[in-house]
């Protein structure tokens, strides 16, 4: 499905309006990660400690 988020958005952590086919979400205080149905991961928000660097992650298998 689609994702929605509420709360503070000072680092863009709620910018999930374009996310589609999301089956799971994990969130911190300044970042959000989404798992898509195809196993790929999307991320938004602060990447101060690399927490949103999902580039190159292989698709996760369920």
CHARMM internal coordinates of N, CA and C (Angstrom, degrees):
IC EDIT
DIST 1 N 1 CA 1.4146
DIST 1 CA 1 C 1.5204
ANGL 1 N 1 CA 1 C 112.09
DIST 1 C 2 N 1.2765
ANGL 1 CA 1 C 2 N 112.34
DIHE 1 N 1 CA 1 C 2 N -162.41
DIST 2 N 2 CA 1.4605
ANGL 1 C 2 N 2 CA 121.99
DIHE 1 CA 1 C 2 N 2 CA -179.25
DIST 2 CA 2 C 1.5140
ANGL 2 N 2 CA 2 C 109.66
DIHE 1 C 2 N 2 CA 2 C -98.89
DIST 2 C 3 N 1.3036
ANGL 2 CA 2 C 3 N 115.86
DIHE 2 N 2 CA 2 C 3 N 158.44
DIST 3 N 3 CA 1.4626
ANGL 2 C 3 N 3 CA 120.99
DIHE 2 CA 2 C 3 N 3 CA 179.59
DIST 3 CA 3 C 1.5231
ANGL 3 N 3 CA 3 C 109.59
DIHE 2 C 3 N 3 CA 3 C -111.59
DIST 3 C 4 N 1.3251
ANGL 3 CA 3 C 4 N 115.30
DIHE 3 N 3 CA 3 C 4 N 149.79
DIST 4 N 4 CA 1.4568
ANGL 3 C 4 N 4 CA 121.41
DIHE 3 CA 3 C 4 N 4 CA 171.31
DIST 4 CA 4 C 1.5150
ANGL 4 N 4 CA 4 C 107.39
DIHE 3 C 4 N 4 CA 4 C -138.68
DIST 4 C 5 N 1.3192
ANGL 4 CA 4 C 5 N 116.32
DIHE 4 N 4 CA 4 C 5 N 156.36
DIST 5 N 5 CA 1.4615
ANGL 4 C 5 N 5 CA 120.59
DIHE 4 CA 4 C 5 N 5 CA -177.42
DIST 5 CA 5 C 1.5174
ANGL 5 N 5 CA 5 C 109.75
DIHE 4 C 5 N 5 CA 5 C -144.53
DIST 5 C 6 N 1.3204
ANGL 5 CA 5 C 6 N 115.33
DIHE 5 N 5 CA 5 C 6 N 150.45
DIST 6 N 6 CA 1.4590
ANGL 5 C 6 N 6 CA 122.15
DIHE 5 CA 5 C 6 N 6 CA 176.56
DIST 6 CA 6 C 1.5204
ANGL 6 N 6 CA 6 C 108.69
DIHE 5 C 6 N 6 CA 6 C -133.63
DIST 6 C 7 N 1.3187
ANGL 6 CA 6 C 7 N 115.83
DIHE 6 N 6 CA 6 C 7 N 161.76
DIST 7 N 7 CA 1.4538
ANGL 6 C 7 N 7 CA 120.96
DIHE 6 CA 6 C 7 N 7 CA 177.51
DIST 7 CA 7 C 1.5119
ANGL 7 N 7 CA 7 C 111.19
DIHE 6 C 7 N 7 CA 7 C 115.86
DIST 7 C 8 N 1.3138
ANGL 7 CA 7 C 8 N 115.21
DIHE 7 N 7 CA 7 C 8 N -165.88
DIST 8 N 8 CA 1.4549
ANGL 7 C 8 N 8 CA 120.48
DIHE 7 CA 7 C 8 N 8 CA 178.27
DIST 8 CA 8 C 1.5174
ANGL 8 N 8 CA 8 C 110.90
DIHE 7 C 8 N 8 CA 8 C -63.08
DIST 8 C 9 N 1.3173
ANGL 8 CA 8 C 9 N 116.35
DIHE 8 N 8 CA 8 C 9 N 144.89
DIST 9 N 9 CA 1.4603
ANGL 8 C 9 N 9 CA 120.33
DIHE 8 CA 8 C 9 N 9 CA -178.84
DIST 9 CA 9 C 1.5279
ANGL 9 N 9 CA 9 C 110.29
DIHE 8 C 9 N 9 CA 9 C -131.67
DIST 9 C 10 N 1.3176
ANGL 9 CA 9 C 10 N 117.23
DIHE 9 N 9 CA 9 C 10 N 31.70
DIST 10 N 10 CA 1.4606
ANGL 9 C 10 N 10 CA 120.77
DIHE 9 CA 9 C 10 N 10 CA -176.08
DIST 10 CA 10 C 1.5216
ANGL 10 N 10 CA 10 C 113.48
DIHE 9 C 10 N 10 CA 10 C -64.30
DIST 10 C 11 N 1.3177
ANGL 10 CA 10 C 11 N 118.49
DIHE 10 N 10 CA 10 C 11 N -22.55
DIST 11 N 11 CA 1.4609
ANGL 10 C 11 N 11 CA 121.56
DIHE 10 CA 10 C 11 N 11 CA 179.26
DIST 11 CA 11 C 1.5250
ANGL 11 N 11 CA 11 C 111.27
DIHE 10 C 11 N 11 CA 11 C -114.38
DIST 11 C 12 N 1.3406
ANGL 11 CA 11 C 12 N 117.70
DIHE 11 N 11 CA 11 C 12 N 10.92
DIST 12 N 12 CA 1.4636
ANGL 11 C 12 N 12 CA 121.28
DIHE 11 CA 11 C 12 N 12 CA -179.17
DIST 12 CA 12 C 1.5191
ANGL 12 N 12 CA 12 C 113.39
DIHE 11 C 12 N 12 CA 12 C 81.74
DIST 12 C 13 N 1.3263
ANGL 12 CA 12 C 13 N 117.70
DIHE 12 N 12 CA 12 C 13 N 13.97
DIST 13 N 13 CA 1.4541
ANGL 12 C 13 N 13 CA 121.75
DIHE 12 CA 12 C 13 N 13 CA -176.07
DIST 13 CA 13 C 1.5271
ANGL 13 N 13 CA 13 C 114.66
DIHE 12 C 13 N 13 CA 13 C -66.76
DIST 13 C 14 N 1.3212
ANGL 13 CA 13 C 14 N 117.23
DIHE 13 N 13 CA 13 C 14 N -12.60
DIST 14 N 14 CA 1.4693
ANGL 13 C 14 N 14 CA 120.91
DIHE 13 CA 13 C 14 N 14 CA 177.55
DIST 14 CA 14 C 1.5299
ANGL 14 N 14 CA 14 C 112.29
DIHE 13 C 14 N 14 CA 14 C -103.94
DIST 14 C 15 N 1.3090
ANGL 14 CA 14 C 15 N 118.19
DIHE 14 N 14 CA 14 C 15 N 8.93
DIST 15 N 15 CA 1.4636
ANGL 14 C 15 N 15 CA 121.98
DIHE 14 CA 14 C 15 N 15 CA -177.86
DIST 15 CA 15 C 1.5285
ANGL 15 N 15 CA 15 C 110.81
DIHE 14 C 15 N 15 CA 15 C -82.84
DIST 15 C 16 N 1.3286
ANGL 15 CA 15 C 16 N 116.05
DIHE 15 N 15 CA 15 C 16 N 70.78
DIST 16 N 16 CA 1.4599
ANGL 15 C 16 N 16 CA 121.84
DIHE 15 CA 15 C 16 N 16 CA -176.84
DIST 16 CA 16 C 1.5276
ANGL 16 N 16 CA 16 C 112.41
DIHE 15 C 16 N 16 CA 16 C -118.00
DIST 16 C 17 N 1.3212
ANGL 16 CA 16 C 17 N 117.39
DIHE 16 N 16 CA 16 C 17 N 10.07
DIST 17 N 17 CA 1.4641
ANGL 16 C 17 N 17 CA 121.83
DIHE 16 CA 16 C 17 N 17 CA -173.83
DIST 17 CA 17 C 1.5331
ANGL 17 N 17 CA 17 C 112.89
DIHE 16 C 17 N 17 CA 17 C -58.48
DIST 17 C 18 N 1.3254
ANGL 17 CA 17 C 18 N 118.91
DIHE 17 N 17 CA 17 C 18 N -29.90
DIST 18 N 18 CA 1.4624
ANGL 17 C 18 N 18 CA 121.70
DIHE 17 CA 17 C 18 N 18 CA -179.05
DIST 18 CA 18 C 1.5257
ANGL 18 N 18 CA 18 C 113.60
DIHE 17 C 18 N 18 CA 18 C -91.82
DIST 18 C 19 N 1.3047
ANGL 18 CA 18 C 19 N 117.81
DIHE 18 N 18 CA 18 C 19 N -0.75
DIST 19 N 19 CA 1.4702
ANGL 18 C 19 N 19 CA 120.80
DIHE 18 CA 18 C 19 N 19 CA -178.85
DIST 19 CA 19 C 1.5290
ANGL 19 N 19 CA 19 C 109.71
DIHE 18 C 19 N 19 CA 19 C -71.60
DIST 19 C 20 N 1.3290
ANGL 19 CA 19 C 20 N 117.15
DIHE 19 N 19 CA 19 C 20 N 134.99
DIST 20 N 20 CA 1.4686
ANGL 19 C 20 N 20 CA 123.52
DIHE 19 CA 19 C 20 N 20 CA 179.42
DIST 20 CA 20 C 1.5185
ANGL 20 N 20 CA 20 C 108.90
DIHE 19 C 20 N 20 CA 20 C -132.77
DIST 20 C 21 N 1.3360
ANGL 20 CA 20 C 21 N 115.34
DIHE 20 N 20 CA 20 C 21 N 158.01
DIST 21 N 21 CA 1.4613
ANGL 20 C 21 N 21 CA 123.39
DIHE 20 CA 20 C 21 N 21 CA 177.09
DIST 21 CA 21 C 1.5304
ANGL 21 N 21 CA 21 C 112.15
DIHE 20 C 21 N 21 CA 21 C 56.29
DIST 21 C 22 N 1.3320
ANGL 21 CA 21 C 22 N 116.46
DIHE 21 N 21 CA 21 C 22 N 39.73
DIST 22 N 22 CA 1.4635
ANGL 21 C 22 N 22 CA 122.63
DIHE 21 CA 21 C 22 N 22 CA 179.89
DIST 22 CA 22 C 1.5277
ANGL 22 N 22 CA 22 C 109.21
DIHE 21 C 22 N 22 CA 22 C -86.38
DIST 22 C 23 N 1.3386
ANGL 22 CA 22 C 23 N 116.50
DIHE 22 N 22 CA 22 C 23 N 130.25
DIST 23 N 23 CA 1.4617
ANGL 22 C 23 N 23 CA 121.23
DIHE 22 CA 22 C 23 N 23 CA 179.47
DIST 23 CA 23 C 1.5274
ANGL 23 N 23 CA 23 C 112.69
DIHE 22 C 23 N 23 CA 23 C -112.94
DIST 23 C 24 N 1.3391
ANGL 23 CA 23 C 24 N 117.02
DIHE 23 N 23 CA 23 C 24 N -15.37
DIST 24 N 24 CA 1.4719
ANGL 23 C 24 N 24 CA 120.59
DIHE 23 CA 23 C 24 N 24 CA 178.54
DIST 24 CA 24 C 1.5240
ANGL 24 N 24 CA 24 C 108.71
DIHE 23 C 24 N 24 CA 24 C -156.95
DIST 24 C 25 N 1.3236
ANGL 24 CA 24 C 25 N 115.33
DIHE 24 N 24 CA 24 C 25 N 152.56
DIST 25 N 25 CA 1.4657
ANGL 24 C 25 N 25 CA 121.63
DIHE 24 CA 24 C 25 N 25 CA -179.40
DIST 25 CA 25 C 1.5259
ANGL 25 N 25 CA 25 C 108.99
DIHE 24 C 25 N 25 CA 25 C -136.04
DIST 25 C 26 N 1.3284
ANGL 25 CA 25 C 26 N 115.55
DIHE 25 N 25 CA 25 C 26 N 142.09
DIST 26 N 26 CA 1.4681
ANGL 25 C 26 N 26 CA 121.95
DIHE 25 CA 25 C 26 N 26 CA 170.98
DIST 26 CA 26 C 1.5180
ANGL 26 N 26 CA 26 C 106.12
DIHE 25 C 26 N 26 CA 26 C -129.50
DIST 26 C 27 N 1.3286
ANGL 26 CA 26 C 27 N 116.65
DIHE 26 N 26 CA 26 C 27 N 138.92
DIST 27 N 27 CA 1.4563
ANGL 26 C 27 N 27 CA 119.26
DIHE 26 CA 26 C 27 N 27 CA -176.54
DIST 27 CA 27 C 1.5169
ANGL 27 N 27 CA 27 C 111.43
DIHE 26 C 27 N 27 CA 27 C -139.67
DIST 27 C 28 N 1.3156
ANGL 27 CA 27 C 28 N 113.83
DIHE 27 N 27 CA 27 C 28 N 145.33
DIST 28 N 28 CA 1.4530
ANGL 27 C 28 N 28 CA 121.72
DIHE 27 CA 27 C 28 N 28 CA 172.07
DIST 28 CA 28 C 1.5112
ANGL 28 N 28 CA 28 C 107.78
DIHE 27 C 28 N 28 CA 28 C -114.37
DIST 28 C 29 N 1.2980
ANGL 28 CA 28 C 29 N 116.91
DIHE 28 N 28 CA 28 C 29 N -169.80
DIST 29 N 29 CA 1.4626
ANGL 28 C 29 N 29 CA 118.75
DIHE 28 CA 28 C 29 N 29 CA -177.37
DIST 29 CA 29 C 1.5242
ANGL 29 N 29 CA 29 C 112.59
DIHE 28 C 29 N 29 CA 29 C -71.22
DIST 29 C 30 N 1.3475
ANGL 29 CA 29 C 30 N 118.21
DIHE 29 N 29 CA 29 C 30 N -24.48
DIST 30 N 30 CA 1.4669
ANGL 29 C 30 N 30 CA 119.70
DIHE 29 CA 29 C 30 N 30 CA -177.45
DIST 30 CA 30 C 1.5305
ANGL 30 N 30 CA 30 C 112.94
DIHE 29 C 30 N 30 CA 30 C -134.06
DIST 30 C 31 N 1.3371
ANGL 30 CA 30 C 31 N 118.19
DIHE 30 N 30 CA 30 C 31 N 17.42
DIST 31 N 31 CA 1.4616
ANGL 30 C 31 N 31 CA 120.89
DIHE 30 CA 30 C 31 N 31 CA 177.42
DIST 31 CA 31 C 1.5262
ANGL 31 N 31 CA 31 C 110.04
DIHE 30 C 31 N 31 CA 31 C -152.82
DIST 31 C 32 N 1.3322
ANGL 31 CA 31 C 32 N 115.71
DIHE 31 N 31 CA 31 C 32 N 158.79
DIST 32 N 32 CA 1.4585
ANGL 31 C 32 N 32 CA 122.16
DIHE 31 CA 31 C 32 N 32 CA 178.02
DIST 32 CA 32 C 1.5180
ANGL 32 N 32 CA 32 C 108.24
DIHE 31 C 32 N 32 CA 32 C -139.42
DIST 32 C 33 N 1.3304
ANGL 32 CA 32 C 33 N 116.23
DIHE 32 N 32 CA 32 C 33 N 136.28
DIST 33 N 33 CA 1.4618
ANGL 32 C 33 N 33 CA 122.98
DIHE 32 CA 32 C 33 N 33 CA 176.64
DIST 33 CA 33 C 1.5156
ANGL 33 N 33 CA 33 C 108.49
DIHE 32 C 33 N 33 CA 33 C -118.29
DIST 33 C 34 N 1.3342
ANGL 33 CA 33 C 34 N 116.46
DIHE 33 N 33 CA 33 C 34 N 141.94
DIST 34 N 34 CA 1.4524
ANGL 33 C 34 N 34 CA 120.50
DIHE 33 CA 33 C 34 N 34 CA 177.50
DIST 34 CA 34 C 1.5113
ANGL 34 N 34 CA 34 C 110.12
DIHE 33 C 34 N 34 CA 34 C -128.93
DIST 34 C 35 N 1.3271
ANGL 34 CA 34 C 35 N 116.15
DIHE 34 N 34 CA 34 C 35 N 138.96
DIST 35 N 35 CA 1.4602
ANGL 34 C 35 N 35 CA 122.70
DIHE 34 CA 34 C 35 N 35 CA 176.04
DIST 35 CA 35 C 1.5162
ANGL 35 N 35 CA 35 C 107.84
DIHE 34 C 35 N 35 CA 35 C -101.94
DIST 35 C 36 N 1.3223
ANGL 35 CA 35 C 36 N 116.43
DIHE 35 N 35 CA 35 C 36 N 122.42
DIST 36 N 36 CA 1.4611
ANGL 35 C 36 N 36 CA 121.27
DIHE 35 CA 35 C 36 N 36 CA 179.20
DIST 36 CA 36 C 1.5264
ANGL 36 N 36 CA 36 C 110.22
DIHE 35 C 36 N 36 CA 36 C -86.57
DIST 36 C 37 N 1.3170
ANGL 36 CA 36 C 37 N 115.44
DIHE 36 N 36 CA 36 C 37 N 161.50
DIST 37 N 37 CA 1.4636
ANGL 36 C 37 N 37 CA 121.67
DIHE 36 CA 36 C 37 N 37 CA -179.27
DIST 37 CA 37 C 1.5224
ANGL 37 N 37 CA 37 C 112.28
DIHE 36 C 37 N 37 CA 37 C -58.45
DIST 37 C 38 N 1.3298
ANGL 37 CA 37 C 38 N 117.80
DIHE 37 N 37 CA 37 C 38 N -28.83
DIST 38 N 38 CA 1.4658
ANGL 37 C 38 N 38 CA 120.51
DIHE 37 CA 37 C 38 N 38 CA -179.97
DIST 38 CA 38 C 1.5281
ANGL 38 N 38 CA 38 C 112.99
DIHE 37 C 38 N 38 CA 38 C -83.59
DIST 38 C 39 N 1.3352
ANGL 38 CA 38 C 39 N 117.35
DIHE 38 N 38 CA 38 C 39 N 1.45
DIST 39 N 39 CA 1.4608
ANGL 38 C 39 N 39 CA 121.69
DIHE 38 CA 38 C 39 N 39 CA 178.48
DIST 39 CA 39 C 1.5116
ANGL 39 N 39 CA 39 C 114.51
DIHE 38 C 39 N 39 CA 39 C 93.78
DIST 39 C 40 N 1.3254
ANGL 39 CA 39 C 40 N 117.83
DIHE 39 N 39 CA 39 C 40 N -6.07
DIST 40 N 40 CA 1.4686
ANGL 39 C 40 N 40 CA 119.87
DIHE 39 CA 39 C 40 N 40 CA 178.15
DIST 40 CA 40 C 1.5245
ANGL 40 N 40 CA 40 C 109.72
DIHE 39 C 40 N 40 CA 40 C -79.17
DIST 40 C 41 N 1.3225
ANGL 40 CA 40 C 41 N 115.22
DIHE 40 N 40 CA 40 C 41 N 158.49
DIST 41 N 41 CA 1.4578
ANGL 40 C 41 N 41 CA 121.44
DIHE 40 CA 40 C 41 N 41 CA -177.16
DIST 41 CA 41 C 1.5257
ANGL 41 N 41 CA 41 C 109.41
DIHE 40 C 41 N 41 CA 41 C -119.06
DIST 41 C 42 N 1.3303
ANGL 41 CA 41 C 42 N 116.40
DIHE 41 N 41 CA 41 C 42 N 137.99
DIST 42 N 42 CA 1.4589
ANGL 41 C 42 N 42 CA 122.61
DIHE 41 CA 41 C 42 N 42 CA 174.77
DIST 42 CA 42 C 1.5237
ANGL 42 N 42 CA 42 C 107.91
DIHE 41 C 42 N 42 CA 42 C -118.38
DIST 42 C 43 N 1.3253
ANGL 42 CA 42 C 43 N 116.43
DIHE 42 N 42 CA 42 C 43 N 153.93
DIST 43 N 43 CA 1.4564
ANGL 42 C 43 N 43 CA 120.53
DIHE 42 CA 42 C 43 N 43 CA -177.62
DIST 43 CA 43 C 1.5184
ANGL 43 N 43 CA 43 C 110.21
DIHE 42 C 43 N 43 CA 43 C -146.33
DIST 43 C 44 N 1.3241
ANGL 43 CA 43 C 44 N 115.48
DIHE 43 N 43 CA 43 C 44 N 150.93
DIST 44 N 44 CA 1.4513
ANGL 43 C 44 N 44 CA 121.15
DIHE 43 CA 43 C 44 N 44 CA 176.33
DIST 44 CA 44 C 1.5261
ANGL 44 N 44 CA 44 C 109.35
DIHE 43 C 44 N 44 CA 44 C -149.85
DIST 44 C 45 N 1.3060
ANGL 44 CA 44 C 45 N 115.56
DIHE 44 N 44 CA 44 C 45 N 156.57
DIST 45 N 45 CA 1.4564
ANGL 44 C 45 N 45 CA 120.91
DIHE 44 CA 44 C 45 N 45 CA 178.79
DIST 45 CA 45 C 1.5116
ANGL 45 N 45 CA 45 C 112.12
DIHE 44 C 45 N 45 CA 45 C 110.14
DIST 45 C 46 N 1.3184
ANGL 45 CA 45 C 46 N 115.91
DIHE 45 N 45 CA 45 C 46 N -158.63
DIST 46 N 46 CA 1.4583
ANGL 45 C 46 N 46 CA 122.27
DIHE 45 CA 45 C 46 N 46 CA -177.86
DIST 46 CA 46 C 1.5235
ANGL 46 N 46 CA 46 C 110.72
DIHE 45 C 46 N 46 CA 46 C -67.64
DIST 46 C 47 N 1.3163
ANGL 46 CA 46 C 47 N 115.76
DIHE 46 N 46 CA 46 C 47 N 135.88
DIST 47 N 47 CA 1.4673
ANGL 46 C 47 N 47 CA 121.69
DIHE 46 CA 46 C 47 N 47 CA 176.64
DIST 47 CA 47 C 1.5260
ANGL 47 N 47 CA 47 C 109.38
DIHE 46 C 47 N 47 CA 47 C -118.18
DIST 47 C 48 N 1.3162
ANGL 47 CA 47 C 48 N 116.16
DIHE 47 N 47 CA 47 C 48 N 29.41
DIST 48 N 48 CA 1.4581
ANGL 47 C 48 N 48 CA 122.61
DIHE 47 CA 47 C 48 N 48 CA -175.67
DIST 48 CA 48 C 1.5273
ANGL 48 N 48 CA 48 C 112.92
DIHE 47 C 48 N 48 CA 48 C -54.89
DIST 48 C 49 N 1.3251
ANGL 48 CA 48 C 49 N 116.64
DIHE 48 N 48 CA 48 C 49 N -34.66
DIST 49 N 49 CA 1.4627
ANGL 48 C 49 N 49 CA 120.81
DIHE 48 CA 48 C 49 N 49 CA -178.65
DIST 49 CA 49 C 1.5207
ANGL 49 N 49 CA 49 C 111.79
DIHE 48 C 49 N 49 CA 49 C -117.33
DIST 49 C 50 N 1.3355
ANGL 49 CA 49 C 50 N 117.32
DIHE 49 N 49 CA 49 C 50 N 20.13
DIST 50 N 50 CA 1.4551
ANGL 49 C 50 N 50 CA 121.60
DIHE 49 CA 49 C 50 N 50 CA 179.39
DIST 50 CA 50 C 1.5183
ANGL 50 N 50 CA 50 C 114.47
DIHE 49 C 50 N 50 CA 50 C 80.92
DIST 50 C 51 N 1.3205
ANGL 50 CA 50 C 51 N 117.71
DIHE 50 N 50 CA 50 C 51 N 10.00
DIST 51 N 51 CA 1.4505
ANGL 50 C 51 N 51 CA 120.99
DIHE 50 CA 50 C 51 N 51 CA -175.53
DIST 51 CA 51 C 1.5288
ANGL 51 N 51 CA 51 C 114.06
DIHE 50 C 51 N 51 CA 51 C -69.06
DIST 51 C 52 N 1.3202
ANGL 51 CA 51 C 52 N 118.34
DIHE 51 N 51 CA 51 C 52 N -14.30
DIST 52 N 52 CA 1.4644
ANGL 51 C 52 N 52 CA 121.12
DIHE 51 CA 51 C 52 N 52 CA 178.01
DIST 52 CA 52 C 1.5254
ANGL 52 N 52 CA 52 C 112.30
DIHE 51 C 52 N 52 CA 52 C -109.81
DIST 52 C 53 N 1.3072
ANGL 52 CA 52 C 53 N 117.60
DIHE 52 N 52 CA 52 C 53 N 6.08
DIST 53 N 53 CA 1.4648
ANGL 52 C 53 N 53 CA 121.24
DIHE 52 CA 52 C 53 N 53 CA -178.73
DIST 53 CA 53 C 1.5224
ANGL 53 N 53 CA 53 C 109.56
DIHE 52 C 53 N 53 CA 53 C -83.48
DIST 53 C 54 N 1.3231
ANGL 53 CA 53 C 54 N 116.09
DIHE 53 N 53 CA 53 C 54 N 82.43
DIST 54 N 54 CA 1.4585
ANGL 53 C 54 N 54 CA 121.71
DIHE 53 CA 53 C 54 N 54 CA -179.88
DIST 54 CA 54 C 1.5270
ANGL 54 N 54 CA 54 C 111.61
DIHE 53 C 54 N 54 CA 54 C -101.91
DIST 54 C 55 N 1.3229
ANGL 54 CA 54 C 55 N 116.61
DIHE 54 N 54 CA 54 C 55 N 5.32
DIST 55 N 55 CA 1.4588
ANGL 54 C 55 N 55 CA 121.37
DIHE 54 CA 54 C 55 N 55 CA 178.09
DIST 55 CA 55 C 1.5237
ANGL 55 N 55 CA 55 C 109.22
DIHE 54 C 55 N 55 CA 55 C -60.62
DIST 55 C 56 N 1.2967
ANGL 55 CA 55 C 56 N 116.30
DIHE 55 N 55 CA 55 C 56 N 129.15
DIST 56 N 56 CA 1.4523
ANGL 55 C 56 N 56 CA 120.38
DIHE 55 CA 55 C 56 N 56 CA 178.50
DIST 56 CA 56 C 1.5184
ANGL 56 N 56 CA 56 C 114.91
DIHE 55 C 56 N 56 CA 56 C 87.38
DIST 56 C 57 N 1.3393
ANGL 56 CA 56 C 57 N 117.26
DIHE 56 N 56 CA 56 C 57 N -3.76
DIST 57 N 57 CA 1.4708
ANGL 56 C 57 N 57 CA 118.44
DIHE 56 CA 56 C 57 N 57 CA 176.16
DIST 57 CA 57 C 1.5263
ANGL 57 N 57 CA 57 C 108.56
DIHE 56 C 57 N 57 CA 57 C -67.12
DIST 57 C 58 N 1.3082
ANGL 57 CA 57 C 58 N 118.10
DIHE 57 N 57 CA 57 C 58 N 132.08
DIST 58 N 58 CA 1.4756
ANGL 57 C 58 N 58 CA 118.88
DIHE 57 CA 57 C 58 N 58 CA 175.63
DIST 58 CA 58 C 1.5358
ANGL 58 N 58 CA 58 C 109.19
DIHE 57 C 58 N 58 CA 58 C -71.39
DIST 58 C 59 N 1.3198
ANGL 58 CA 58 C 59 N 117.63
DIHE 58 N 58 CA 58 C 59 N 153.08
DIST 59 N 59 CA 1.4667
ANGL 58 C 59 N 59 CA 119.10
DIHE 58 CA 58 C 59 N 59 CA 177.56
DIST 59 CA 59 C 1.5264
ANGL 59 N 59 CA 59 C 110.60
DIHE 58 C 59 N 59 CA 59 C -57.54
DIST 59 C 60 N 1.3065
ANGL 59 CA 59 C 60 N 116.19
DIHE 59 N 59 CA 59 C 60 N 139.26
DIST 60 N 60 CA 1.4580
ANGL 59 C 60 N 60 CA 121.77
DIHE 59 CA 59 C 60 N 60 CA 177.95
DIST 60 CA 60 C 1.5257
ANGL 60 N 60 CA 60 C 108.71
DIHE 59 C 60 N 60 CA 60 C -80.67
DIST 60 C 61 N 1.2909
ANGL 60 CA 60 C 61 N 117.06
DIHE 60 N 60 CA 60 C 61 N 143.27
DIST 61 N 61 CA 1.4763
ANGL 60 C 61 N 61 CA 122.15
DIHE 60 CA 60 C 61 N 61 CA 178.25
DIST 61 CA 61 C 1.5174
ANGL 61 N 61 CA 61 C 108.61
DIHE 60 C 61 N 61 CA 61 C -101.54
DIST 61 C 62 N 1.3223
ANGL 61 CA 61 C 62 N 114.94
DIHE 61 N 61 CA 61 C 62 N 139.00
DIST 62 N 62 CA 1.4620
ANGL 61 C 62 N 62 CA 119.34
DIHE 61 CA 61 C 62 N 62 CA 177.17
DIST 62 CA 62 C 1.4934
ANGL 62 N 62 CA 62 C 109.98
DIHE 61 C 62 N 62 CA 62 C -105.22
END
COOR INIT
IC SEED 1 N 1 CA 1 C
IC BUILD
